Structure formats: C-alpha cells, structure tokens
Amino acid sequence: MHAALPTQTAATGQDFVPVERIDGALDAGVIVICDHAANGLPAEYRGLGLAPESLDRHIAYDIGAAWLTRRLAGRLGAPAVLSTFSRLLIDPNRGADDPTLVMRLSDGAIVPGNARADAAEIARRLKLYWTPYRDAVARTVEAMGATGLAPVVVSIHSFTPVWRGAARPWKIGVLWDMDSRLAAPLLRALAGEADLAAAVGDNEPYDGALEGDVIDDIATARGLANALIEVRQDLIAAREDAEAWADRLGRLLGPILARPEIHRRTSQFGSRASGKVRQISDRFAASDRQGG
C-alpha cells in the first residue's frame, strides 16, 4: 500500500494554484519537471464524481513521482516545476488538441465528471490549469537559457507494475525521441547498476515520441537535450524509497550533465512524432546562434 497524497481542493478554479515551483540555480544546467505530480481537484468538481479511493490510484497521478522530483531537484541544485492538479481534470502532458486530454474513461474507470465536458469546459480547463503549468515550465527554461547555459530537461513519471494483466519487467525506463544526448549515457549508467542490469527499459513502458507532450513542446522544439524517466510506482510508493531513487539518479546524472555538448541547442534531431518539430527547433536554434 502506498502513502496516498492528500487531494488538494479549492473553492473555485480561480483559487486553485495549478503549479508548484521549486527554486534552484538558473545556471544549474538542468530543470526537473513532474507533469503528473498530484491528484488535486478544485472543490467545484466534486471529485469528478469518483470515489475518494479512485483519486489515490495511478489514474489520478503518478504515485511517488513528486517526492522523487523534489529530492532530485534539490540534489542537482536545479529548479523544478510540478503540476498540482490531477491528470483526470486535464492532462498537462497531452497536446491541447489530443483526444485524451480530458479522459472520460481511464484504465477501466468511468469518470462521471468528464462525461459532459464540452468544448467550452475543456477550454476553461486549458486556461486555468494546463496553460499555467506549460507556461511555468517554458518561462523557467527560457530564464535558464538566458544565463548562456542551455538547460537539460528531465521529466519524472511513474508507471504501474501491471498493465492489462501483464507484469511489466522493468524497474525504470528512459523515454526519448530522436535526441539521445541524455538518454543514451543514462541508459548505459543505469544498466551498469547491479540490480538494474536486466530491468532498464529503453523507450519502455512507452515510446518517448509523443507529439504535443511537454518534452516535445518545451525541449524538442527548442533543441534542448532531454529525457523522460519512468520509475515503477511500487518502488517509489514510500517517500524514503522515492528519495533513495532520486539520490541514485542524481549520482548517475551528475557526470552526464557535466558534459559541455549536452548544453547546446541543436536542430539536428527533430522528432519521430512530427516533422513540424524540426522546423520549430530550427527557429529556436537560429535564435540561439544569434545570441537570442
């Protein structure tokens, strides 16, 4: 049994703070983000009609990921940005036009409060929750880049041990698109750990190329090195375990982040998810060459 997060509530959407920010050095060379950190819901949504215990499940948030993110950011001296609202309200790691942005059915659970979410309601959730989170990540990334050191973007998630009846063999996975500057050395470092040699997923349990997700929108589009790290949730369901994993990741990431080449914007990679991303990253890279 994992230690459940308290569900955050506020009287109205306007009173709900959708972002948690952790201060860190803008020249740290890395930002840590957590898209599914919390299971919070504004009180007006009445738990989306779900039983309280449903909000303690993975359908509502990534169990253990927030603890890991906070500890890792502290170890790296890096800024961090975490969401405070449940992905069931609106998923900050989906594109604004993604059909799974507001889920009516999640892992077999009907979400009554989303059943009649029309275009106007989705637009409202985008404005009050999704956009402030995306903007907070983007502003932090740009402020870090202004120091002259392009930041690496590390995104922390967790995954369920079993999916649709099948056990997942990985303890940790590294998701990436076409830019392997962070993913490749991190995968090697993880595989070198005695207890992880056969339990590291390369683009498992998901594929890292997802058009419109936060990595695509913020990192790939700007030509920034990045990786999305997935840790199996039963391994980080207790705070002390999540923090131990953060310490391990901090130890492994340190030497990789010290490499100068990982802090250069580049347009050479693009994305498997969308040819459009290469054009966007070209624009950012051109700006970077001009000192912008």
KOLDRENMAR-943404 format. One record per residue (C-alpha): residue number from 1; residue in three letters; x, y, z. Coordinates in steps of 0.25 Angstrom, whole numbers, plus 5000, padded with zeros to 4 digits. Layout:
# residues N
nunu: NUM | miza: ALA | u: X | v: Y | w: Z
...
# end
This chain:
# residues 292
nunu: 1 | miza: MET | u: 5000 | v: 5000 | w: 5000
nunu: 2 | miza: HIS | u: 5006 | v: 5013 | w: 4996
nunu: 3 | miza: ALA | u: 5005 | v: 5026 | w: 5004
nunu: 4 | miza: ALA | u: 4994 | v: 5034 | w: 4997
nunu: 5 | miza: LEU | u: 4995 | v: 5049 | w: 4995
nunu: 6 | miza: PRO | u: 4984 | v: 5057 | w: 5001
nunu: 7 | miza: THR | u: 4975 | v: 5062 | w: 4990
nunu: 8 | miza: GLN | u: 4977 | v: 5077 | w: 4989
nunu: 9 | miza: THR | u: 4964 | v: 5085 | w: 4987
nunu: 10 | miza: ALA | u: 4960 | v: 5100 | w: 4986
nunu: 11 | miza: ALA | u: 4946 | v: 5107 | w: 4985
nunu: 12 | miza: THR | u: 4947 | v: 5111 | w: 4970
nunu: 13 | miza: GLY | u: 4957 | v: 5109 | w: 4959
nunu: 14 | miza: GLN | u: 4962 | v: 5123 | w: 4960
nunu: 15 | miza: ASP | u: 4966 | v: 5120 | w: 4975
nunu: 16 | miza: PHE | u: 4973 | v: 5107 | w: 4971
nunu: 17 | miza: VAL | u: 4988 | v: 5109 | w: 4969
nunu: 18 | miza: PRO | u: 4992 | v: 5099 | w: 4958
nunu: 19 | miza: VAL | u: 5007 | v: 5099 | w: 4959
nunu: 20 | miza: GLU | u: 5017 | v: 5096 | w: 4969
nunu: 21 | miza: ARG | u: 5031 | v: 5103 | w: 4967
nunu: 22 | miza: ILE | u: 5044 | v: 5099 | w: 4974
nunu: 23 | miza: ASP | u: 5055 | v: 5110 | w: 4973
nunu: 24 | miza: GLY | u: 5068 | v: 5106 | w: 4968
nunu: 25 | miza: ALA | u: 5080 | v: 5112 | w: 4961
nunu: 26 | miza: LEU | u: 5077 | v: 5117 | w: 4947
nunu: 27 | miza: ASP | u: 5091 | v: 5113 | w: 4943
nunu: 28 | miza: ALA | u: 5089 | v: 5099 | w: 4948
nunu: 29 | miza: GLY | u: 5088 | v: 5093 | w: 4934
nunu: 30 | miza: VAL | u: 5076 | v: 5085 | w: 4937
nunu: 31 | miza: ILE | u: 5062 | v: 5086 | w: 4940
nunu: 32 | miza: VAL | u: 5053 | v: 5075 | w: 4947
nunu: 33 | miza: ILE | u: 5038 | v: 5075 | w: 4943
nunu: 34 | miza: CYS | u: 5027 | v: 5066 | w: 4948
nunu: 35 | miza: ASP | u: 5015 | v: 5066 | w: 4939
nunu: 36 | miza: HIS | u: 5006 | v: 5057 | w: 4948
nunu: 37 | miza: ALA | u: 5011 | v: 5060 | w: 4962
nunu: 38 | miza: ALA | u: 4998 | v: 5062 | w: 4969
nunu: 39 | miza: ASN | u: 4983 | v: 5057 | w: 4970
nunu: 40 | miza: GLY | u: 4978 | v: 5071 | w: 4973
nunu: 41 | miza: LEU | u: 4964 | v: 5076 | w: 4969
nunu: 42 | miza: PRO | u: 4957 | v: 5089 | w: 4971
nunu: 43 | miza: ALA | u: 4945 | v: 5086 | w: 4980
nunu: 44 | miza: GLU | u: 4935 | v: 5091 | w: 4970
nunu: 45 | miza: TYR | u: 4938 | v: 5078 | w: 4962
nunu: 46 | miza: ARG | u: 4933 | v: 5069 | w: 4974
nunu: 47 | miza: GLY | u: 4944 | v: 5059 | w: 4972
nunu: 48 | miza: LEU | u: 4939 | v: 5057 | w: 4957
nunu: 49 | miza: GLY | u: 4928 | v: 5048 | w: 4963
nunu: 50 | miza: LEU | u: 4939 | v: 5038 | w: 4967
nunu: 51 | miza: ALA | u: 4940 | v: 5030 | w: 4980
nunu: 52 | miza: PRO | u: 4951 | v: 5036 | w: 4988
nunu: 53 | miza: GLU | u: 4960 | v: 5024 | w: 4987
nunu: 54 | miza: SER | u: 4960 | v: 5025 | w: 4972
nunu: 55 | miza: LEU | u: 4968 | v: 5038 | w: 4973
nunu: 56 | miza: ASP | u: 4979 | v: 5030 | w: 4981
nunu: 57 | miza: ARG | u: 4981 | v: 5022 | w: 4968
nunu: 58 | miza: HIS | u: 4990 | v: 5023 | w: 4957
nunu: 59 | miza: ILE | u: 4979 | v: 5028 | w: 4948
nunu: 60 | miza: ALA | u: 4979 | v: 5041 | w: 4956
nunu: 61 | miza: TYR | u: 4994 | v: 5044 | w: 4957
nunu: 62 | miza: ASP | u: 5008 | v: 5037 | w: 4957
nunu: 63 | miza: ILE | u: 5010 | v: 5031 | w: 4970
nunu: 64 | miza: GLY | u: 5023 | v: 5035 | w: 4977
nunu: 65 | miza: ALA | u: 5028 | v: 5044 | w: 4965
nunu: 66 | miza: ALA | u: 5026 | v: 5057 | w: 4973
nunu: 67 | miza: TRP | u: 5035 | v: 5052 | w: 4984
nunu: 68 | miza: LEU | u: 5046 | v: 5047 | w: 4975
nunu: 69 | miza: THR | u: 5045 | v: 5061 | w: 4967
nunu: 70 | miza: ARG | u: 5047 | v: 5070 | w: 4979
nunu: 71 | miza: ARG | u: 5058 | v: 5061 | w: 4984
nunu: 72 | miza: LEU | u: 5065 | v: 5061 | w: 4971
nunu: 73 | miza: ALA | u: 5064 | v: 5076 | w: 4968
nunu: 74 | miza: GLY | u: 5070 | v: 5078 | w: 4982
nunu: 75 | miza: ARG | u: 5082 | v: 5069 | w: 4979
nunu: 76 | miza: LEU | u: 5085 | v: 5075 | w: 4966
nunu: 77 | miza: GLY | u: 5082 | v: 5090 | w: 4971
nunu: 78 | miza: ALA | u: 5072 | v: 5091 | w: 4960
nunu: 79 | miza: PRO | u: 5059 | v: 5098 | w: 4958
nunu: 80 | miza: ALA | u: 5047 | v: 5089 | w: 4958
nunu: 81 | miza: VAL | u: 5032 | v: 5091 | w: 4953
nunu: 82 | miza: LEU | u: 5021 | v: 5081 | w: 4957
nunu: 83 | miza: SER | u: 5007 | v: 5081 | w: 4954
nunu: 84 | miza: THR | u: 4997 | v: 5081 | w: 4966
nunu: 85 | miza: PHE | u: 4984 | v: 5076 | w: 4959
nunu: 86 | miza: SER | u: 4980 | v: 5062 | w: 4955
nunu: 87 | miza: ARG | u: 4982 | v: 5057 | w: 4941
nunu: 88 | miza: LEU | u: 4967 | v: 5053 | w: 4941
nunu: 89 | miza: LEU | u: 4964 | v: 5068 | w: 4941
nunu: 90 | miza: ILE | u: 4972 | v: 5071 | w: 4929
nunu: 91 | miza: ASP | u: 4985 | v: 5064 | w: 4925
nunu: 92 | miza: PRO | u: 4997 | v: 5074 | w: 4925
nunu: 93 | miza: ASN | u: 5005 | v: 5064 | w: 4917
nunu: 94 | miza: ARG | u: 4996 | v: 5064 | w: 4905
nunu: 95 | miza: GLY | u: 4995 | v: 5073 | w: 4894
nunu: 96 | miza: ALA | u: 4984 | v: 5083 | w: 4894
nunu: 97 | miza: ASP | u: 4977 | v: 5076 | w: 4883
nunu: 98 | miza: ASP | u: 4980 | v: 5062 | w: 4888
nunu: 99 | miza: PRO | u: 4967 | v: 5054 | w: 4889
nunu: 100 | miza: THR | u: 4972 | v: 5048 | w: 4902
nunu: 101 | miza: LEU | u: 4974 | v: 5062 | w: 4908
nunu: 102 | miza: VAL | u: 4961 | v: 5060 | w: 4917
nunu: 103 | miza: MET | u: 4958 | v: 5045 | w: 4919
nunu: 104 | miza: ARG | u: 4944 | v: 5040 | w: 4920
nunu: 105 | miza: LEU | u: 4949 | v: 5026 | w: 4923
nunu: 106 | miza: SER | u: 4962 | v: 5023 | w: 4930
nunu: 107 | miza: ASP | u: 4968 | v: 5009 | w: 4932
nunu: 108 | miza: GLY | u: 4954 | v: 5004 | w: 4932
nunu: 109 | miza: ALA | u: 4949 | v: 5014 | w: 4942
nunu: 110 | miza: ILE | u: 4937 | v: 5023 | w: 4937
nunu: 111 | miza: VAL | u: 4940 | v: 5038 | w: 4940
nunu: 112 | miza: PRO | u: 4926 | v: 5044 | w: 4942
nunu: 113 | miza: GLY | u: 4931 | v: 5058 | w: 4944
nunu: 114 | miza: ASN | u: 4937 | v: 5058 | w: 4930
nunu: 115 | miza: ALA | u: 4925 | v: 5051 | w: 4923
nunu: 116 | miza: ARG | u: 4919 | v: 5064 | w: 4919
nunu: 117 | miza: ALA | u: 4931 | v: 5073 | w: 4917
nunu: 118 | miza: ASP | u: 4929 | v: 5080 | w: 4905
nunu: 119 | miza: ALA | u: 4938 | v: 5089 | w: 4897
nunu: 120 | miza: ALA | u: 4935 | v: 5101 | w: 4906
nunu: 121 | miza: GLU | u: 4938 | v: 5093 | w: 4918
nunu: 122 | miza: ILE | u: 4951 | v: 5088 | w: 4912
nunu: 123 | miza: ALA | u: 4955 | v: 5102 | w: 4908
nunu: 124 | miza: ARG | u: 4953 | v: 5106 | w: 4922
nunu: 125 | miza: ARG | u: 4962 | v: 5095 | w: 4928
nunu: 126 | miza: LEU | u: 4972 | v: 5098 | w: 4918
nunu: 127 | miza: LYS | u: 4972 | v: 5113 | w: 4922
nunu: 128 | miza: LEU | u: 4972 | v: 5111 | w: 4937
nunu: 129 | miza: TYR | u: 4981 | v: 5098 | w: 4939
nunu: 130 | miza: TRP | u: 4988 | v: 5093 | w: 4926
nunu: 131 | miza: THR | u: 4993 | v: 5106 | w: 4921
nunu: 132 | miza: PRO | u: 4999 | v: 5112 | w: 4934
nunu: 133 | miza: TYR | u: 5007 | v: 5099 | w: 4936
nunu: 134 | miza: ARG | u: 5012 | v: 5099 | w: 4922
nunu: 135 | miza: ASP | u: 5015 | v: 5114 | w: 4923
nunu: 136 | miza: ALA | u: 5023 | v: 5112 | w: 4936
nunu: 137 | miza: VAL | u: 5032 | v: 5101 | w: 4930
nunu: 138 | miza: ALA | u: 5034 | v: 5110 | w: 4918
nunu: 139 | miza: ARG | u: 5038 | v: 5122 | w: 4926
nunu: 140 | miza: THR | u: 5047 | v: 5115 | w: 4935
nunu: 141 | miza: VAL | u: 5054 | v: 5108 | w: 4923
nunu: 142 | miza: GLU | u: 5056 | v: 5122 | w: 4916
nunu: 143 | miza: ALA | u: 5061 | v: 5128 | w: 4928
nunu: 144 | miza: MET | u: 5071 | v: 5117 | w: 4930
nunu: 145 | miza: GLY | u: 5075 | v: 5119 | w: 4915
nunu: 146 | miza: ALA | u: 5077 | v: 5133 | w: 4917
nunu: 147 | miza: THR | u: 5089 | v: 5130 | w: 4926
nunu: 148 | miza: GLY | u: 5097 | v: 5125 | w: 4914
nunu: 149 | miza: LEU | u: 5095 | v: 5110 | w: 4918
nunu: 150 | miza: ALA | u: 5084 | v: 5103 | w: 4911
nunu: 151 | miza: PRO | u: 5077 | v: 5094 | w: 4921
nunu: 152 | miza: VAL | u: 5075 | v: 5079 | w: 4920
nunu: 153 | miza: VAL | u: 5060 | v: 5076 | w: 4923
nunu: 154 | miza: VAL | u: 5058 | v: 5064 | w: 4932
nunu: 155 | miza: SER | u: 5043 | v: 5059 | w: 4933
nunu: 156 | miza: ILE | u: 5039 | v: 5050 | w: 4944
nunu: 157 | miza: HIS | u: 5028 | v: 5040 | w: 4943
nunu: 158 | miza: SER | u: 5024 | v: 5026 | w: 4950
nunu: 159 | miza: PHE | u: 5017 | v: 5014 | w: 4943
nunu: 160 | miza: THR | u: 5009 | v: 5003 | w: 4949
nunu: 161 | miza: PRO | u: 5015 | v: 4989 | w: 4951
nunu: 162 | miza: VAL | u: 5004 | v: 4982 | w: 4943
nunu: 163 | miza: TRP | u: 4997 | v: 4987 | w: 4931
nunu: 164 | miza: ARG | u: 4984 | v: 4980 | w: 4925
nunu: 165 | miza: GLY | u: 4988 | v: 4967 | w: 4933
nunu: 166 | miza: ALA | u: 5003 | v: 4966 | w: 4928
nunu: 167 | miza: ALA | u: 5014 | v: 4969 | w: 4938
nunu: 168 | miza: ARG | u: 5024 | v: 4979 | w: 4934
nunu: 169 | miza: PRO | u: 5038 | v: 4974 | w: 4935
nunu: 170 | miza: TRP | u: 5045 | v: 4988 | w: 4936
nunu: 171 | miza: LYS | u: 5049 | v: 4995 | w: 4949
nunu: 172 | miza: ILE | u: 5052 | v: 5008 | w: 4941
nunu: 173 | miza: GLY | u: 5050 | v: 5013 | w: 4927
nunu: 174 | miza: VAL | u: 5056 | v: 5024 | w: 4919
nunu: 175 | miza: LEU | u: 5047 | v: 5030 | w: 4909
nunu: 176 | miza: TRP | u: 5053 | v: 5039 | w: 4897
nunu: 177 | miza: ASP | u: 5050 | v: 5043 | w: 4883
nunu: 178 | miza: MET | u: 5062 | v: 5045 | w: 4874
nunu: 179 | miza: ASP | u: 5071 | v: 5053 | w: 4883
nunu: 180 | miza: SER | u: 5080 | v: 5043 | w: 4890
nunu: 181 | miza: ARG | u: 5089 | v: 5052 | w: 4897
nunu: 182 | miza: LEU | u: 5084 | v: 5050 | w: 4911
nunu: 183 | miza: ALA | u: 5076 | v: 5036 | w: 4908
nunu: 184 | miza: ALA | u: 5088 | v: 5028 | w: 4903
nunu: 185 | miza: PRO | u: 5098 | v: 5031 | w: 4914
nunu: 186 | miza: LEU | u: 5087 | v: 5030 | w: 4925
nunu: 187 | miza: LEU | u: 5083 | v: 5016 | w: 4919
nunu: 188 | miza: ARG | u: 5097 | v: 5012 | w: 4920
nunu: 189 | miza: ALA | u: 5099 | v: 5017 | w: 4934
nunu: 190 | miza: LEU | u: 5086 | v: 5010 | w: 4939
nunu: 191 | miza: ALA | u: 5090 | v: 4997 | w: 4932
nunu: 192 | miza: GLY | u: 5103 | v: 4997 | w: 4940
nunu: 193 | miza: GLU | u: 5095 | v: 4997 | w: 4953
nunu: 194 | miza: ALA | u: 5096 | v: 4983 | w: 4959
nunu: 195 | miza: ASP | u: 5081 | v: 4982 | w: 4962
nunu: 196 | miza: LEU | u: 5076 | v: 4988 | w: 4949
nunu: 197 | miza: ALA | u: 5084 | v: 4981 | w: 4938
nunu: 198 | miza: ALA | u: 5072 | v: 4974 | w: 4932
nunu: 199 | miza: ALA | u: 5062 | v: 4983 | w: 4937
nunu: 200 | miza: VAL | u: 5064 | v: 4996 | w: 4929
nunu: 201 | miza: GLY | u: 5054 | v: 5000 | w: 4919
nunu: 202 | miza: ASP | u: 5059 | v: 5007 | w: 4906
nunu: 203 | miza: ASN | u: 5046 | v: 5014 | w: 4902
nunu: 204 | miza: GLU | u: 5039 | v: 5005 | w: 4911
nunu: 205 | miza: PRO | u: 5028 | v: 5004 | w: 4916
nunu: 206 | miza: TYR | u: 5024 | v: 5015 | w: 4906
nunu: 207 | miza: ASP | u: 5030 | v: 5022 | w: 4894
nunu: 208 | miza: GLY | u: 5037 | v: 5035 | w: 4896
nunu: 209 | miza: ALA | u: 5032 | v: 5041 | w: 4883
nunu: 210 | miza: LEU | u: 5018 | v: 5048 | w: 4886
nunu: 211 | miza: GLU | u: 5014 | v: 5060 | w: 4879
nunu: 212 | miza: GLY | u: 5010 | v: 5071 | w: 4887
nunu: 213 | miza: ASP | u: 5014 | v: 5066 | w: 4901
nunu: 214 | miza: VAL | u: 5023 | v: 5075 | w: 4910
nunu: 215 | miza: ILE | u: 5036 | v: 5069 | w: 4905
nunu: 216 | miza: ASP | u: 5032 | v: 5071 | w: 4891
nunu: 217 | miza: ASP | u: 5026 | v: 5085 | w: 4893
nunu: 218 | miza: ILE | u: 5037 | v: 5090 | w: 4902
nunu: 219 | miza: ALA | u: 5050 | v: 5083 | w: 4900
nunu: 220 | miza: THR | u: 5050 | v: 5076 | w: 4886
nunu: 221 | miza: ALA | u: 5044 | v: 5089 | w: 4880
nunu: 222 | miza: ARG | u: 5056 | v: 5097 | w: 4886
nunu: 223 | miza: GLY | u: 5067 | v: 5087 | w: 4882
nunu: 224 | miza: LEU | u: 5069 | v: 5084 | w: 4897
nunu: 225 | miza: ALA | u: 5075 | v: 5071 | w: 4902
nunu: 226 | miza: ASN | u: 5064 | v: 5063 | w: 4910
nunu: 227 | miza: ALA | u: 5059 | v: 5050 | w: 4915
nunu: 228 | miza: LEU | u: 5046 | v: 5045 | w: 4922
nunu: 229 | miza: ILE | u: 5049 | v: 5036 | w: 4933
nunu: 230 | miza: GLU | u: 5039 | v: 5026 | w: 4937
nunu: 231 | miza: VAL | u: 5040 | v: 5018 | w: 4950
nunu: 232 | miza: ARG | u: 5031 | v: 5007 | w: 4954
nunu: 233 | miza: GLN | u: 5022 | v: 5012 | w: 4964
nunu: 234 | miza: ASP | u: 5023 | v: 5001 | w: 4975
nunu: 235 | miza: LEU | u: 5038 | v: 5004 | w: 4976
nunu: 236 | miza: ILE | u: 5035 | v: 5019 | w: 4980
nunu: 237 | miza: ALA | u: 5021 | v: 5018 | w: 4987
nunu: 238 | miza: ALA | u: 5028 | v: 5021 | w: 5000
nunu: 239 | miza: ARG | u: 5035 | v: 5034 | w: 5002
nunu: 240 | miza: GLU | u: 5048 | v: 5029 | w: 5007
nunu: 241 | miza: ASP | u: 5049 | v: 5019 | w: 4994
nunu: 242 | miza: ALA | u: 5045 | v: 5031 | w: 4985
nunu: 243 | miza: GLU | u: 5056 | v: 5039 | w: 4991
nunu: 244 | miza: ALA | u: 5066 | v: 5028 | w: 4990
nunu: 245 | miza: TRP | u: 5063 | v: 5026 | w: 4975
nunu: 246 | miza: ALA | u: 5065 | v: 5042 | w: 4974
nunu: 247 | miza: ASP | u: 5079 | v: 5040 | w: 4981
nunu: 248 | miza: ARG | u: 5083 | v: 5029 | w: 4971
nunu: 249 | miza: LEU | u: 5078 | v: 5037 | w: 4959
nunu: 250 | miza: GLY | u: 5086 | v: 5049 | w: 4964
nunu: 251 | miza: ARG | u: 5098 | v: 5041 | w: 4965
nunu: 252 | miza: LEU | u: 5097 | v: 5036 | w: 4951
nunu: 253 | miza: LEU | u: 5092 | v: 5049 | w: 4944
nunu: 254 | miza: GLY | u: 5104 | v: 5057 | w: 4950
nunu: 255 | miza: PRO | u: 5115 | v: 5053 | w: 4941
nunu: 256 | miza: ILE | u: 5106 | v: 5053 | w: 4929
nunu: 257 | miza: LEU | u: 5101 | v: 5067 | w: 4932
nunu: 258 | miza: ALA | u: 5116 | v: 5072 | w: 4933
nunu: 259 | miza: ARG | u: 5118 | v: 5069 | w: 4918
nunu: 260 | miza: PRO | u: 5118 | v: 5082 | w: 4910
nunu: 261 | miza: GLU | u: 5111 | v: 5076 | w: 4898
nunu: 262 | miza: ILE | u: 5099 | v: 5073 | w: 4905
nunu: 263 | miza: HIS | u: 5096 | v: 5088 | w: 4908
nunu: 264 | miza: ARG | u: 5096 | v: 5092 | w: 4893
nunu: 265 | miza: ARG | u: 5083 | v: 5095 | w: 4886
nunu: 266 | miza: THR | u: 5082 | v: 5088 | w: 4873
nunu: 267 | miza: SER | u: 5073 | v: 5086 | w: 4861
nunu: 268 | miza: GLN | u: 5079 | v: 5073 | w: 4856
nunu: 269 | miza: PHE | u: 5070 | v: 5063 | w: 4863
nunu: 270 | miza: GLY | u: 5055 | v: 5067 | w: 4861
nunu: 271 | miza: SER | u: 5045 | v: 5057 | w: 4865
nunu: 272 | miza: ARG | u: 5039 | v: 5044 | w: 4860
nunu: 273 | miza: ALA | u: 5025 | v: 5049 | w: 4865
nunu: 274 | miza: SER | u: 5024 | v: 5061 | w: 4855
nunu: 275 | miza: GLY | u: 5032 | v: 5067 | w: 4844
nunu: 276 | miza: LYS | u: 5027 | v: 5080 | w: 4849
nunu: 277 | miza: VAL | u: 5036 | v: 5080 | w: 4861
nunu: 278 | miza: ARG | u: 5049 | v: 5080 | w: 4853
nunu: 279 | miza: GLN | u: 5044 | v: 5094 | w: 4847
nunu: 280 | miza: ILE | u: 5041 | v: 5099 | w: 4861
nunu: 281 | miza: SER | u: 5054 | v: 5095 | w: 4866
nunu: 282 | miza: ASP | u: 5062 | v: 5101 | w: 4854
nunu: 283 | miza: ARG | u: 5055 | v: 5114 | w: 4858
nunu: 284 | miza: PHE | u: 5060 | v: 5113 | w: 4873
nunu: 285 | miza: ALA | u: 5074 | v: 5109 | w: 4868
nunu: 286 | miza: ALA | u: 5075 | v: 5121 | w: 4859
nunu: 287 | miza: SER | u: 5071 | v: 5130 | w: 4870
nunu: 288 | miza: ASP | u: 5081 | v: 5123 | w: 4879
nunu: 289 | miza: ARG | u: 5092 | v: 5125 | w: 4869
nunu: 290 | miza: GLN | u: 5089 | v: 5140 | w: 4868
nunu: 291 | miza: GLY | u: 5090 | v: 5141 | w: 4883
nunu: 292 | miza: GLY | u: 5075 | v: 5141 | w: 4886
# end
